[in-house]
Amino acid sequence: MSLGKVNYCLNKLIEKGLIKANNFRQSSNKKSYVYLLTLKGIEEKRRLTISFLQHKMEEYERLELEISQLQQEIA
């Protein structure tokens, strides 16, 4: 996976709220980072995250192809 695709997917996960990029040590409310999920909840979160990532990777690849085609057109 290219660095561009990794960054794209990470940014989309952050936007979606599936991961946090805040600095935990500087937070005054550490309890807000902690939540409990049942095993079923964890599995559902995993399934949704995998589906979301697959969609975003496909989206990135389509954008990459479109950019390449546009670059060829202007060359």
Secondary structure by P-SEA (a helix, b strand, c coil): ccaaaaaaaaaaaaaacccccccccccccccccbbbbcaaaaaaaaaaaaaaaaaaaaaaaaaaaaaaaaaaaac
